Amino acid sequence: MTEILRNRLRALRAERGWTQADLAERVGVTRKTINTVENNVFIPSTVLALKLARALELPVEEVFQLPPGA
Amino acid sequence: MPDKIPGPPPSAELIERLQRRRTRLLFFQAIVFLLWQTTFLRMGTLDGTRLVDHVKIGSYIIWTALLLAYIGTGGGPFLPREVRAILNDETTIAHRWRGMAMGFWAAMGAAIGCYVVTLFDVVTSREVIHAVLTAGVGAGLLTFAILERRAQRADD
């Protein structure tokens, strides 16, 4: 079974005018990781999801959501 | 003893540059490593009695061990700890694990292949070990490099 975790990372990042590299630097990961999370290629760990939400100053459930029926 | 005062975090540009360099190096190493194996196709001539055979076998083992360590650790032993931690972030670790898994299956495939060959021909233990190591390390390294390159494609 392929797990899917929806996220609004790209939209939220764009709202703030940040590049992937900007967000990566704030969270302490590589730009590649932001890229793969945004494209749903990679599902981040709980720790990384919380760090991303903190960087965006939002609750984690506003950044990541399970698809309906999951 | 007081804790070491942390320096400024490494810049995104530096990390990006190091990451791209690592991916290029991974690809280069994987291709050269696999191409070099063609010189071992006539391995039966390497009987280990000549100096050149010792050099060739020794360099193969050292290079293989280094590449194995690279897949296992992510490399960068001379980089500052903070830089190394960012370079080996979650996706990199996931890619390394997938590379190792692919290396395992390739090594098992090579072992099965060698087993079958022994039914029809004489195969020395060194040839079998060479085939299994090469398949495992080559497939692992190449998988790691491909996943890293795919993930790095700019999307901004």
Backbone of each chain as ProteinMPNN parsed JSONL, in Angstrom:
{"seq_chain_A": "MTEILRNRLRALRAERGWTQADLAERVGVTRKTINTVENNVFIPSTVLALKLARALELPVEEVFQLPPGA", "coords_chain_A": {"N_chain_A": [[0.85, -1.194, 0.0], [0.596, 2.191, -0.899], [1.511, 4.927, 0.913], [0.035, 8.096, 1.406], [0.5, 11.504, 2.02], [-0.955, 14.454, 2.175], [0.129, 17.785, 1.456], [0.515, 21.345, 2.002], [2.723, 22.7, 1.46], [4.129, 23.947, -0.664], [2.396, 26.028, -1.496], [2.12, 27.512, 0.863], [4.715, 28.258, 1.314], [5.183, 29.799, -0.949], [3.405, 31.891, -0.458], [4.76, 33.279, 1.436], [6.859, 34.164, 0.068], [9.169, 32.678, -0.072], [11.941, 30.744, -1.196], [12.618, 27.287, -2.049], [15.124, 26.768, -1.049], [15.341, 28.741, 0.907], [13.441, 27.918, 2.829], [14.504, 25.426, 3.416], [16.912, 26.135, 4.635], [15.974, 27.382, 6.941], [14.905, 25.248, 8.293], [16.91, 23.439, 8.447], [17.617, 21.438, 6.646], [18.312, 19.866, 3.427], [17.731, 21.505, 0.236], [16.743, 19.724, -1.535], [15.269, 17.935, 0.035], [13.041, 19.486, 0.77], [11.994, 19.844, -1.754], [11.308, 17.194, -2.495], [9.392, 16.597, -0.56], [7.406, 18.49, -1.098], [6.585, 17.61, -3.591], [5.371, 15.263, -2.996], [6.94, 13.012, -3.079], [8.425, 12.141, -1.049], [7.714, 11.222, 2.263], [7.767, 13.084, 5.11], [9.402, 12.679, 8.339], [7.842, 12.672, 11.608], [9.126, 14.532, 13.223], [10.411, 16.211, 11.358], [8.156, 17.165, 10.002], [6.935, 18.64, 12.026], [8.912, 20.547, 12.45], [8.866, 21.876, 10.018], [6.28, 22.954, 10.09], [6.582, 24.629, 12.269], [8.474, 26.433, 11.282], [6.911, 27.694, 9.421], [5.147, 28.862, 11.048], [2.671, 27.721, 11.777], [0.023, 25.454, 12.808], [0.722, 21.94, 12.684], [-1.21, 20.404, 11.373], [-2.281, 22.132, 9.557], [-0.499, 22.253, 7.614], [0.105, 19.661, 6.818], [-1.996, 17.044, 5.752], [-4.051, 14.128, 6.07], [-5.307, 12.256, 3.316], [-8.853, 12.221, 2.411], [-10.67, 9.536, 3.816], [-8.474, 8.017, 4.369]], "CA_chain_A": [[0.0, 0.0, 0.0], [1.37, 3.417, -0.954], [1.008, 5.944, 1.833], [0.013, 9.455, 0.859], [0.282, 12.568, 2.985], [-1.087, 15.716, 1.447], [0.705, 18.948, 2.131], [0.353, 22.65, 1.352], [4.025, 23.335, 1.666], [4.502, 24.824, -1.779], [1.551, 27.221, -1.46], [2.443, 28.293, 2.065], [6.057, 28.832, 1.093], [5.044, 30.854, -1.955], [2.727, 33.028, 0.197], [5.773, 34.024, 2.191], [7.91, 34.588, -0.861], [10.398, 31.924, 0.199], [12.34, 29.683, -2.123], [12.846, 26.005, -1.361], [16.395, 26.89, -0.312], [15.07, 29.54, 2.115], [12.762, 27.061, 3.815], [15.46, 24.373, 3.81], [17.881, 26.733, 5.559], [15.293, 27.63, 8.217], [14.596, 23.98, 8.963], [18.158, 22.689, 8.623], [17.701, 20.281, 5.746], [18.718, 20.28, 2.086], [16.63, 21.935, -0.638], [16.229, 18.483, -2.131], [14.251, 17.375, 0.928], [11.835, 20.313, 0.603], [11.502, 19.525, -3.098], [10.66, 15.867, -2.522], [8.182, 16.642, 0.281], [6.391, 19.25, -1.852], [6.107, 16.799, -4.725], [4.83, 14.002, -2.462], [7.844, 11.893, -3.367], [8.974, 11.71, 0.24], [6.886, 11.552, 3.425], [8.718, 13.441, 6.173], [9.181, 12.129, 9.688], [7.049, 13.562, 12.48], [10.0, 15.625, 13.669], [10.583, 17.16, 10.255], [6.854, 17.8, 9.759], [6.751, 19.653, 13.08], [9.87, 21.632, 12.197], [8.36, 22.643, 8.865], [5.134, 23.721, 10.569], [7.095, 25.695, 13.146], [9.094, 27.447, 10.433], [5.821, 28.423, 8.755], [4.334, 29.405, 12.152], [1.323, 27.174, 11.637], [-0.113, 24.098, 13.365], [1.168, 20.954, 11.701], [-2.337, 19.896, 10.558], [-2.58, 23.067, 8.47], [0.522, 22.035, 6.572], [-0.013, 18.266, 6.358], [-3.297, 16.404, 6.004], [-4.298, 12.81, 5.469], [-6.396, 12.342, 2.328], [-10.107, 11.697, 2.93], [-10.817, 8.079, 3.775], [-7.208, 7.334, 4.679]], "C_chain_A": [[0.888, 1.247, 0.0], [0.729, 4.459, -0.046], [1.063, 7.316, 1.175], [-0.26, 10.431, 1.996], [0.219, 13.869, 2.194], [-0.392, 16.837, 2.201], [0.507, 20.21, 1.304], [1.658, 23.438, 1.416], [4.359, 24.347, 0.568], [3.709, 26.136, -1.731], [1.919, 28.128, -0.283], [3.818, 28.964, 1.935], [5.967, 29.995, 0.118], [4.382, 32.095, -1.364], [3.733, 33.916, 0.922], [6.916, 34.517, 1.313], [9.232, 33.881, -0.647], [10.678, 30.947, -0.935], [12.46, 28.375, -1.331], [14.114, 26.081, -0.51], [16.192, 27.688, 0.973], [14.459, 28.673, 3.211], [13.717, 25.98, 4.333], [16.441, 24.913, 4.854], [17.249, 26.965, 6.936], [15.088, 26.342, 9.007], [15.862, 23.149, 9.217], [18.204, 21.392, 7.847], [18.18, 20.779, 4.381], [17.481, 20.706, 1.284], [15.942, 20.728, -1.271], [15.118, 17.872, -1.275], [12.943, 18.16, 0.808], [11.18, 19.967, -0.733], [10.736, 18.2, -3.116], [9.399, 15.834, -1.653], [7.067, 17.357, -0.485], [5.774, 18.425, -2.975], [5.55, 15.441, -4.307], [5.662, 12.782, -2.845], [8.318, 11.288, -2.051], [8.035, 12.143, 1.365], [7.818, 11.855, 4.591], [8.4, 12.739, 7.485], [8.334, 13.126, 10.483], [7.887, 14.768, 12.898], [10.148, 16.674, 12.566], [9.27, 17.882, 9.952], [6.614, 18.903, 10.783], [7.701, 20.833, 12.88], [9.406, 22.519, 11.042], [7.192, 23.528, 9.299], [5.594, 24.884, 11.449], [7.73, 26.812, 12.327], [8.035, 28.312, 9.748], [4.877, 29.073, 9.774], [2.87, 29.002, 12.021], [1.234, 25.846, 12.391], [0.181, 23.07, 12.285], [0.023, 20.463, 10.81], [-2.768, 20.882, 9.478], [-1.573, 22.927, 7.321], [0.372, 20.638, 5.968], [-1.393, 17.728, 6.699], [-3.317, 15.007, 5.395], [-5.397, 12.974, 4.417], [-7.677, 11.767, 2.895], [-10.18, 10.179, 2.778], [-9.566, 7.315, 4.095], [-7.212, 6.817, 6.109]], "O_chain_A": [[1.818, 1.352, 0.799], [-0.435, 4.822, -0.212], [2.021, 7.647, 0.477], [-1.141, 10.207, 2.827], [1.213, 14.318, 1.622], [-0.333, 16.833, 3.431], [0.353, 20.16, 0.084], [1.673, 24.669, 1.423], [4.813, 25.457, 0.846], [4.272, 27.218, -1.901], [2.013, 29.347, -0.424], [4.03, 30.086, 2.393], [6.586, 31.04, 0.319], [4.741, 33.219, -1.715], [3.571, 35.133, 1.007], [7.823, 35.205, 1.781], [10.291, 34.407, -0.991], [9.761, 30.401, -1.549], [12.408, 28.372, -0.101], [14.176, 25.538, 0.593], [16.783, 27.37, 2.005], [14.9, 28.69, 4.36], [13.734, 25.664, 5.523], [16.758, 24.235, 5.83], [17.896, 26.773, 7.966], [15.097, 26.348, 10.238], [15.883, 22.276, 10.085], [18.745, 20.386, 8.306], [18.423, 21.973, 4.202], [16.352, 20.329, 1.599], [14.734, 20.722, -1.505], [14.138, 17.35, -1.808], [11.864, 17.57, 0.751], [9.961, 19.817, -0.82], [9.649, 18.108, -3.687], [8.446, 15.124, -1.972], [5.929, 16.89, -0.519], [4.583, 18.539, -3.264], [5.291, 14.578, -5.146], [5.151, 11.665, -2.924], [8.575, 10.088, -1.954], [7.609, 13.297, 1.412], [8.578, 10.986, 5.018], [7.284, 12.271, 7.708], [8.144, 14.271, 10.072], [7.393, 15.895, 12.918], [10.024, 17.873, 12.815], [9.274, 19.082, 9.674], [6.138, 19.983, 10.434], [7.33, 21.982, 13.116], [9.536, 23.742, 11.085], [7.118, 24.7, 8.928], [5.051, 25.987, 11.371], [7.554, 27.991, 12.631], [8.238, 29.506, 9.526], [3.922, 29.753, 9.397], [1.963, 29.825, 12.139], [2.25, 25.181, 12.593], [-0.083, 23.307, 11.106], [0.238, 20.144, 9.641], [-3.53, 20.524, 8.581], [-1.788, 23.423, 6.215], [0.499, 20.458, 4.757], [-1.895, 17.934, 7.804], [-2.698, 14.74, 4.364], [-6.325, 13.758, 4.617], [-7.621, 10.907, 3.775], [-9.801, 9.621, 1.748], [-9.578, 6.084, 4.096], [-6.234, 6.216, 6.551]]}, "seq_chain_B": "MPDKIPGPPPSAELIERLQRRRTRLLFFQAIVFLLWQTTFLRMGTLDGTRLVDHVKIGSYIIWTALLLAYIGTGGGPFLPREVRAILNDETTIAHRWRGMAMGFWAAMGAAIGCYVVTLFDVVTSREVIHAVLTAGVGAGLLTFAILERRAQRADD", "coords_chain_B": {"N_chain_B": [[33.915, 21.227, 31.558], [33.199, 23.838, 29.29], [30.45, 23.933, 26.935], [30.941, 23.694, 23.419], [30.82, 26.658, 21.537], [28.273, 27.142, 19.242], [28.757, 27.714, 15.758], [27.759, 29.958, 13.038], [24.909, 28.746, 11.148], [25.466, 26.606, 8.314], [25.41, 28.003, 5.006], [22.666, 27.941, 2.637], [23.471, 27.923, 0.009], [26.033, 26.861, 0.1], [25.497, 24.264, 1.033], [23.924, 23.335, -1.066], [25.772, 23.387, -3.14], [27.707, 21.537, -2.247], [26.128, 19.295, -2.122], [25.41, 18.857, -4.807], [27.912, 18.404, -5.841], [28.555, 16.048, -4.534], [26.661, 14.298, -5.62], [27.423, 14.265, -8.311], [29.949, 13.125, -8.006], [29.249, 10.633, -6.96], [27.909, 9.455, -9.152], [29.992, 9.416, -11.02], [31.865, 7.778, -9.709], [30.39, 5.393, -9.54], [29.999, 4.706, -12.25], [32.657, 4.536, -13.235], [33.628, 2.549, -11.55], [32.052, 0.332, -12.299], [32.707, 0.151, -15.033], [35.39, -0.434, -14.848], [35.381, -3.026, -14.127], [35.341, -4.511, -16.4], [37.914, -5.02, -17.012], [38.472, -7.11, -15.435], [37.352, -9.283, -16.524], [38.857, -11.251, -17.647], [39.703, -12.686, -15.427], [40.756, -15.08, -14.661], [43.361, -15.081, -15.366], [44.539, -13.714, -13.377], [46.447, -14.874, -11.178], [47.519, -14.298, -8.799], [50.194, -14.479, -8.312], [51.881, -12.737, -9.473], [53.253, -9.421, -9.138], [51.726, -7.402, -10.252], [49.22, -8.521, -10.226], [48.678, -8.641, -7.481], [48.572, -5.921, -6.918], [46.397, -5.125, -8.455], [44.259, -6.69, -7.44], [44.378, -5.905, -4.779], [43.876, -3.127, -4.981], [41.31, -3.212, -5.946], [39.853, -4.332, -3.806], [40.291, -2.401, -1.802], [39.126, -0.105, -2.947], [36.501, -0.995, -3.267], [35.785, -1.391, -0.593], [35.921, 1.246, 0.317], [33.898, 2.458, -1.198], [31.723, 1.058, -0.245], [31.714, 1.929, 2.385], [31.096, 4.545, 1.862], [28.473, 4.401, 0.893], [27.307, 3.435, 3.175], [27.697, 5.442, 5.101], [27.318, 7.938, 3.961], [29.349, 9.589, 3.401], [31.721, 12.39, 3.296], [33.671, 12.698, 5.449], [35.493, 14.632, 6.204], [34.218, 16.993, 6.425], [32.717, 19.743, 8.288], [30.817, 18.957, 11.263], [28.174, 19.998, 11.381], [27.581, 20.601, 8.736], [27.781, 18.103, 7.584], [25.671, 16.837, 8.877], [23.45, 18.137, 7.777], [23.76, 17.529, 5.09], [23.368, 14.826, 5.202], [20.57, 14.405, 5.503], [17.061, 13.58, 6.064], [16.009, 12.635, 3.551], [18.303, 11.892, 2.181], [19.258, 9.834, 3.8], [17.156, 8.042, 3.488], [17.441, 7.515, 0.757], [19.93, 6.314, 0.759], [19.374, 3.989, 2.19], [17.617, 2.768, 0.428], [19.349, 2.374, -1.654], [21.105, 0.564, -0.456], [19.376, -1.574, -0.07], [18.786, -2.233, -2.719], [21.346, -2.936, -3.513], [21.701, -5.206, -1.965], [19.825, -7.001, -3.148], [20.88, -7.151, -5.715], [23.351, -8.312, -5.165], [22.502, -10.778, -4.182], [21.31, -11.773, -6.481], [23.55, -11.983, -8.128], [24.934, -13.914, -6.71], [23.247, -16.13, -6.974], [23.39, -16.399, -9.735], [26.113, -17.066, -10.046], [26.089, -19.498, -8.727], [24.551, -21.045, -10.435], [26.219, -21.018, -12.672], [28.327, -22.567, -11.745], [27.395, -25.099, -12.144], [28.006, -25.727, -14.702], [30.562, -24.903, -15.258], [33.918, -24.318, -14.045], [34.319, -22.289, -11.302], [36.191, -19.987, -9.519], [36.584, -19.291, -5.99], [37.322, -16.671, -5.536], [36.466, -15.377, -7.839], [33.704, -15.622, -7.57], [33.236, -14.169, -5.211], [34.097, -11.709, -6.085], [32.209, -11.128, -8.092], [29.827, -11.005, -6.593], [30.369, -8.932, -4.75], [30.854, -6.799, -6.522], [28.403, -6.549, -7.88], [26.692, -5.929, -5.742], [27.804, -3.554, -4.574], [28.012, -1.887, -6.827], [25.315, -1.705, -7.779], [24.094, -0.646, -5.504], [25.397, 1.831, -5.196], [24.817, 3.103, -7.615], [22.013, 3.226, -7.523], [21.626, 4.897, -5.289], [22.859, 7.227, -6.296], [21.2, 7.835, -8.52], [18.691, 8.291, -7.297], [19.327, 10.48, -5.707], [20.002, 12.4, -7.63], [17.608, 12.655, -9.013], [15.97, 13.704, -7.028], [17.091, 16.15, -6.672], [16.461, 17.81, -8.721], [15.783, 21.007, -9.773], [13.023, 22.918, -8.664], [11.952, 25.271, -8.158]], "CA_chain_B": [[34.356, 21.912, 30.34], [32.026, 24.477, 28.676], [30.065, 23.437, 25.607], [31.486, 24.436, 22.284], [29.855, 27.643, 21.042], [27.983, 26.801, 17.852], [28.973, 28.765, 14.769], [26.561, 30.216, 12.235], [24.553, 27.563, 10.344], [25.999, 26.68, 6.948], [24.462, 28.632, 4.081], [21.967, 27.041, 1.711], [24.26, 27.811, -1.238], [27.136, 25.917, 0.354], [24.922, 22.919, 1.103], [23.5, 22.961, -2.423], [26.985, 23.125, -3.934], [28.297, 20.282, -1.777], [25.21, 18.215, -2.488], [25.547, 18.589, -6.25], [29.241, 17.812, -6.06], [28.493, 14.661, -4.065], [25.898, 13.5, -6.579], [28.29, 14.068, -9.495], [31.0, 12.185, -7.596], [28.614, 9.317, -6.838], [27.704, 8.937, -10.5], [31.298, 9.165, -11.614], [32.443, 6.599, -9.041], [29.617, 4.197, -9.904], [30.262, 4.365, -13.657], [34.059, 4.103, -13.37], [33.756, 1.266, -10.836], [31.457, -0.733, -13.114], [33.495, 0.018, -16.266], [36.687, -1.037, -14.514], [35.204, -4.471, -13.969], [35.583, -5.191, -17.675], [39.319, -5.462, -17.028], [38.571, -8.339, -14.635], [36.64, -10.364, -17.196], [39.814, -12.342, -17.817], [40.284, -12.781, -14.09], [41.476, -16.336, -14.522], [44.785, -14.83, -15.546], [45.06, -13.129, -12.139], [46.668, -16.006, -10.283], [48.006, -13.819, -7.514], [51.623, -14.728, -8.116], [52.637, -11.599, -9.993], [53.064, -8.177, -8.382], [50.629, -6.642, -10.86], [47.961, -9.126, -9.753], [48.474, -8.187, -6.099], [48.179, -4.501, -6.964], [45.055, -5.036, -9.026], [43.3, -7.258, -6.481], [44.396, -5.047, -3.592], [43.201, -1.853, -5.254], [39.881, -3.5, -6.081], [39.289, -4.526, -2.458], [40.3, -1.113, -1.078], [38.123, 0.774, -3.573], [35.182, -1.538, -2.933], [35.516, -1.105, 0.828], [35.67, 2.683, 0.438], [32.573, 2.743, -1.757], [30.762, 0.481, 0.697], [31.657, 2.869, 3.51], [30.427, 5.755, 1.359], [27.024, 4.14, 0.881], [26.88, 3.22, 4.554], [27.774, 6.627, 5.961], [26.982, 9.172, 3.247], [30.601, 10.265, 3.072], [32.005, 13.694, 3.895], [34.287, 12.591, 6.776], [36.327, 15.797, 6.524], [33.375, 18.184, 6.502], [32.255, 20.035, 9.656], [29.705, 18.096, 11.68], [26.879, 20.613, 11.049], [27.394, 20.457, 7.283], [27.556, 16.678, 7.336], [24.324, 16.5, 9.359], [22.455, 18.628, 6.807], [23.924, 16.752, 3.85], [22.792, 13.493, 5.435], [19.252, 14.6, 6.098], [16.131, 12.437, 5.955], [15.883, 12.044, 2.203], [19.572, 11.235, 1.851], [19.297, 8.562, 4.528], [16.185, 7.153, 2.818], [18.032, 7.096, -0.521], [21.015, 5.362, 1.054], [18.758, 2.714, 2.554], [17.101, 2.134, -0.791], [20.546, 1.925, -2.375], [21.605, -0.649, 0.206], [18.424, -2.658, -0.355], [19.008, -2.636, -4.114], [22.642, -3.617, -3.516], [21.49, -6.545, -1.403], [19.165, -7.853, -4.146], [21.826, -7.371, -6.816], [24.354, -9.271, -4.678], [21.847, -12.101, -4.143], [21.157, -12.194, -7.879], [24.877, -12.401, -8.604], [25.273, -15.178, -6.03], [22.451, -17.182, -7.632], [23.98, -16.558, -11.071], [27.372, -17.811, -9.895], [25.732, -20.868, -8.342], [24.12, -21.723, -11.665], [27.395, -21.187, -13.541], [29.167, -23.677, -11.241], [26.864, -26.37, -12.661], [28.53, -25.949, -16.053], [31.951, -24.475, -15.401], [34.646, -24.152, -12.784], [34.404, -20.882, -10.881], [36.972, -19.908, -8.279], [35.907, -18.548, -4.911], [37.601, -15.241, -5.709], [35.587, -14.871, -8.902], [32.344, -15.521, -7.007], [33.23, -13.029, -4.274], [34.229, -10.501, -6.904], [30.92, -10.874, -8.756], [28.824, -10.624, -5.583], [30.739, -7.6, -4.248], [30.688, -5.799, -7.575], [26.968, -6.351, -8.115], [26.115, -5.265, -4.571], [28.294, -2.188, -4.429], [27.658, -1.129, -8.039], [23.87, -1.424, -7.799], [23.803, 0.242, -4.38], [25.922, 3.171, -5.475], [24.077, 3.669, -8.748], [20.658, 3.548, -7.045], [21.78, 6.074, -4.435], [23.154, 8.378, -7.163], [20.016, 8.151, -9.341], [17.666, 8.874, -6.415], [19.787, 11.811, -5.305], [19.921, 13.318, -8.77], [16.187, 12.883, -9.296], [15.411, 14.557, -5.973], [17.723, 17.468, -6.698], [16.018, 18.628, -9.844], [15.25, 22.286, -9.297], [11.577, 22.978, -8.822], [11.521, 26.622, -7.744]], "C_chain_B": [[33.136, 22.534, 29.638], [31.739, 23.886, 27.303], [30.682, 24.321, 24.53], [30.427, 25.414, 21.768], [29.565, 27.347, 19.575], [28.215, 27.989, 16.928], [27.701, 29.017, 13.992], [26.215, 28.987, 11.399], [25.088, 27.703, 8.929], [24.95, 27.225, 5.98], [23.854, 27.599, 3.133], [22.768, 26.842, 0.432], [25.388, 26.8, -1.076], [26.617, 24.481, 0.353], [24.549, 22.435, -0.294], [24.71, 22.583, -3.272], [27.609, 21.782, -3.552], [27.444, 19.087, -2.189], [25.364, 17.84, -3.953], [26.892, 17.925, -6.543], [29.224, 16.34, -5.641], [27.759, 13.773, -5.073], [26.726, 13.227, -7.832], [29.359, 13.016, -9.195], [30.454, 10.758, -7.503], [28.447, 8.669, -8.207], [29.028, 8.531, -11.136], [31.922, 7.889, -11.03], [31.731, 5.324, -9.486], [29.95, 3.751, -11.324], [31.688, 3.821, -13.823], [34.253, 2.73, -12.714], [33.225, 0.118, -11.703], [32.248, -0.951, -14.411], [34.814, -0.701, -16.003], [36.583, -2.56, -14.417], [35.456, -5.225, -15.274], [37.031, -5.69, -17.753], [39.502, -6.757, -16.237], [37.9, -9.523, -15.338], [37.554, -11.556, -17.453], [40.517, -12.598, -16.495], [41.053, -14.08, -13.854], [42.975, -16.161, -14.669], [45.408, -14.208, -14.301], [45.277, -14.258, -11.143], [47.278, -15.59, -8.951], [49.473, -14.072, -7.267], [52.471, -13.556, -8.61], [52.324, -10.347, -9.175], [51.86, -7.403, -8.921], [49.267, -7.198, -10.422], [47.638, -8.662, -8.329], [47.98, -6.753, -6.08], [46.734, -4.379, -7.425], [43.996, -5.549, -8.04], [43.211, -6.376, -5.235], [43.653, -3.743, -3.82], [41.699, -2.063, -5.4], [39.23, -3.598, -4.701], [39.223, -3.2, -1.702], [39.217, -0.188, -1.63], [36.702, 0.306, -3.216], [34.815, -1.225, -1.487], [35.205, 0.369, 1.03], [34.277, 3.052, -0.07], [31.471, 2.216, -0.84], [30.591, 1.406, 1.902], [30.922, 4.141, 3.114], [28.917, 5.57, 1.359], [26.511, 4.048, 2.326], [26.813, 4.482, 5.389], [27.333, 7.912, 5.27], [28.208, 10.015, 2.942], [30.791, 11.579, 3.821], [32.689, 13.634, 5.247], [35.091, 13.821, 7.18], [35.517, 17.094, 6.605], [33.0, 18.465, 7.956], [30.99, 19.249, 9.987], [28.337, 18.664, 11.261], [26.562, 20.42, 9.562], [27.06, 19.008, 6.95], [26.135, 16.273, 7.747], [23.267, 16.945, 8.358], [22.54, 17.819, 5.51], [23.334, 15.347, 3.985], [21.428, 13.627, 6.109], [18.336, 13.42, 5.759], [16.07, 11.803, 4.577], [17.164, 11.307, 1.824], [19.659, 9.87, 2.529], [18.345, 7.557, 3.87], [16.761, 6.637, 1.493], [19.157, 6.091, -0.297], [20.453, 3.999, 1.406], [18.223, 2.002, 1.323], [18.248, 1.618, -1.644], [21.08, 0.625, -1.783], [20.683, -1.835, -0.069], [18.619, -3.165, -1.786], [20.327, -3.394, -4.236], [22.519, -5.032, -3.0], [20.878, -7.472, -2.461], [20.089, -8.153, -5.32], [22.881, -8.404, -6.412], [23.762, -10.685, -4.632], [21.674, -12.655, -5.558], [22.474, -12.704, -8.441], [25.27, -13.739, -7.989], [24.519, -16.346, -6.679], [23.024, -17.472, -9.02], [25.264, -17.385, -11.015], [27.096, -19.279, -9.57], [25.347, -21.686, -9.571], [25.324, -22.013, -12.569], [28.255, -22.365, -13.082], [28.657, -25.041, -11.699], [27.501, -26.738, -13.997], [30.019, -25.656, -16.189], [32.602, -24.373, -14.02], [34.754, -22.66, -12.482], [35.17, -20.833, -9.566], [36.217, -19.085, -7.248], [36.132, -17.052, -5.07], [36.715, -14.631, -6.789], [34.159, -14.683, -8.387], [32.257, -14.306, -6.088], [33.282, -11.717, -5.051], [32.884, -10.132, -7.543], [29.872, -10.374, -7.764], [29.101, -9.211, -5.06], [30.456, -6.521, -5.288], [29.21, -5.507, -7.819], [26.354, -5.563, -6.961], [26.518, -3.804, -4.479], [27.879, -1.338, -5.635], [26.186, -0.75, -8.054], [23.495, -0.455, -6.679], [24.195, 1.677, -4.662], [25.111, 3.858, -6.579], [22.658, 4.065, -8.333], [20.681, 4.815, -6.199], [21.979, 7.326, -5.312], [21.92, 8.794, -7.974], [18.939, 8.826, -8.483], [18.053, 10.283, -5.998], [19.629, 12.812, -6.451], [18.465, 13.665, -9.081], [15.591, 13.863, -8.28], [15.936, 15.985, -6.052], [17.211, 18.377, -7.797], [15.315, 19.876, -9.329], [13.766, 22.384, -9.602], [11.051, 24.358, -8.45], [11.048, 27.445, -8.925]], "O_chain_B": [[32.143, 21.842, 29.412], [32.634, 23.409, 26.605], [30.906, 25.517, 24.718], [29.269, 25.037, 21.583], [30.481, 27.303, 18.754], [27.906, 29.129, 17.276], [26.678, 28.378, 14.24], [27.112, 28.256, 10.979], [25.156, 28.813, 8.402], [23.759, 26.946, 6.116], [24.434, 26.546, 2.865], [22.762, 25.762, -0.16], [25.666, 25.999, -1.969], [27.219, 23.593, -0.251], [24.815, 21.292, -0.664], [24.687, 21.603, -4.018], [27.988, 20.992, -4.417], [27.952, 18.025, -2.55], [25.439, 16.661, -4.301], [26.995, 17.019, -7.37], [29.81, 15.491, -6.313], [28.176, 12.647, -5.345], [26.735, 12.111, -8.351], [29.637, 12.139, -10.012], [31.112, 9.802, -7.912], [28.789, 7.503, -8.408], [29.159, 7.449, -11.709], [32.434, 7.041, -11.76], [32.367, 4.309, -9.771], [30.159, 2.564, -11.576], [31.901, 2.79, -14.461], [34.947, 1.865, -13.249], [33.861, -0.929, -11.824], [32.44, -2.088, -14.841], [35.29, -1.477, -16.832], [37.565, -3.279, -14.6], [35.746, -6.422, -15.264], [37.333, -6.65, -18.463], [40.534, -7.421, -16.34], [37.883, -10.634, -14.808], [37.113, -12.705, -17.478], [41.741, -12.712, -16.431], [41.894, -14.163, -12.959], [43.762, -16.967, -14.174], [46.63, -14.166, -14.163], [44.388, -14.565, -10.349], [47.525, -16.427, -8.082], [49.956, -13.904, -6.147], [53.628, -13.403, -8.218], [51.247, -10.237, -8.589], [51.081, -6.828, -8.161], [48.297, -6.456, -10.268], [46.495, -8.336, -8.009], [47.076, -6.409, -5.318], [45.948, -3.623, -6.853], [42.964, -4.908, -7.839], [42.127, -6.131, -4.705], [42.89, -3.299, -2.962], [40.906, -1.199, -5.025], [38.176, -3.008, -4.464], [38.227, -2.905, -1.041], [38.48, 0.437, -0.868], [35.827, 1.114, -2.906], [33.683, -0.844, -1.191], [34.328, 0.716, 1.821], [33.569, 3.85, 0.544], [30.425, 2.844, -0.68], [29.478, 1.635, 2.376], [30.214, 4.74, 3.924], [28.172, 6.46, 1.77], [25.421, 4.524, 2.644], [25.976, 4.593, 6.284], [27.005, 8.886, 5.947], [28.1, 11.052, 2.287], [30.133, 11.851, 4.824], [32.351, 14.421, 6.131], [35.346, 14.033, 8.365], [36.078, 18.167, 6.828], [32.966, 17.546, 8.775], [30.197, 18.921, 9.105], [27.452, 17.918, 10.84], [25.43, 20.117, 9.186], [26.175, 18.728, 6.141], [25.481, 15.48, 7.069], [22.3, 16.225, 8.111], [21.52, 17.472, 4.913], [22.863, 14.76, 3.01], [21.178, 13.03, 7.155], [18.783, 12.4, 5.235], [16.078, 10.579, 4.449], [17.119, 10.234, 1.222], [20.076, 8.883, 1.922], [18.675, 6.381, 3.713], [16.59, 5.467, 1.15], [19.319, 5.141, -1.063], [20.981, 2.973, 0.979], [18.357, 0.785, 1.189], [18.144, 0.567, -2.276], [21.458, -0.295, -2.509], [21.144, -2.957, -0.276], [18.619, -4.371, -2.033], [20.419, -4.376, -4.973], [23.149, -5.952, -3.523], [21.35, -8.593, -2.653], [20.087, -9.261, -5.857], [23.259, -9.262, -7.21], [24.423, -11.659, -4.992], [21.866, -13.847, -5.8], [22.517, -13.719, -9.137], [25.861, -14.59, -8.654], [25.088, -17.414, -6.903], [23.132, -18.627, -9.432], [25.474, -18.286, -11.828], [27.772, -20.18, -10.067], [25.749, -22.838, -9.733], [25.44, -23.092, -13.15], [28.838, -23.075, -13.901], [29.392, -26.027, -11.653], [27.535, -27.908, -14.379], [30.661, -26.113, -17.134], [31.931, -24.347, -12.988], [35.223, -21.877, -13.308], [34.841, -21.546, -8.618], [35.335, -18.293, -7.581], [35.244, -16.252, -4.777], [36.267, -13.491, -6.66], [33.49, -13.707, -8.726], [31.319, -13.514, -6.177], [32.6, -10.749, -4.716], [32.479, -8.97, -7.532], [29.124, -9.44, -8.054], [28.187, -8.395, -4.941], [29.894, -5.471, -4.978], [28.816, -4.348, -7.95], [25.581, -4.631, -7.185], [25.671, -2.925, -4.324], [27.444, -0.198, -5.472], [25.845, 0.404, -8.314], [22.68, 0.447, -6.877], [23.437, 2.612, -4.406], [24.768, 5.036, -6.478], [22.158, 5.114, -8.741], [19.846, 5.702, -6.378], [21.34, 8.354, -5.088], [21.634, 9.985, -8.095], [18.346, 9.821, -8.901], [17.207, 11.176, -5.943], [19.173, 13.936, -6.246], [18.135, 14.814, -9.373], [14.805, 14.741, -8.638], [15.3, 16.916, -5.558], [17.494, 19.575, -7.805], [14.369, 19.796, -8.545], [13.313, 21.979, -10.673], [9.841, 24.583, -8.431], [10.653, 28.598, -8.755]]}, "name": "protein", "num_of_chains": 2, "seq": "MTEILRNRLRALRAERGWTQADLAERVGVTRKTINTVENNVFIPSTVLALKLARALELPVEEVFQLPPGAMPDKIPGPPPSAELIERLQRRRTRLLFFQAIVFLLWQTTFLRMGTLDGTRLVDHVKIGSYIIWTALLLAYIGTGGGPFLPREVRAILNDETTIAHRWRGMAMGFWAAMGAAIGCYVVTLFDVVTSREVIHAVLTAGVGAGLLTFAILERRAQRADD"}
